Amino acid sequence: MVQLILYGAIGQTYDQNTQIYIQSSHVNFITPRSQPTIVLQGGQDFVVSPSQSNFLINKLNSENVPNQFVFYMEDGHGFFATNYLDAYNKIEEFIKLHVK
């Protein structure tokens, strides 16, 4: 599904224009000076797979960028109302810790 969405936006497949896909990925621009990042991921997300969030977190860690990964096993691309408060509280704490 993601490949179809990207093809619709870019008009070419990865094989047809690898460079534009590389230039479009935020992961390729992470440096030690990147901003602290919190990632909230649903285990049932079919738009952004958990593997993509893991890839992002690994890259942030490799560049020593402060980060937090929050995983909601039963949620998809968006969160159930039961997790709204938890997500909000985690974001609020992350901001308090990292935004001066």
Phi, psi and omega in degrees: 000317181298318179300322179294318178297314179297319178299319178297325181280322186264328179086005179215155177277169177303317180293329181282329182209073182302319185300319181293327176292318178296317180290341182270353184263120180301332182300328182284358181241010179283131177226172176301342179268002179296154182288149173307144189225132172250135180240125174249122188232133173270136180292340180251022181284119179259358176268310176241107184290150177306330179297327178292320177294321177297320178298316179298312181298318178299319178293317177300316179297320181294336179259008180058037177269126178304135182204164175218138179245123179243124185242124176250099189307317187269354184269159177256221178274083191128168187236150174293151180306329180295340180256356181303310183296317178299313180299314179301313181297320179293319178295315180301314179295320179298316179296315178301322182286323191248347181256120182253000000 
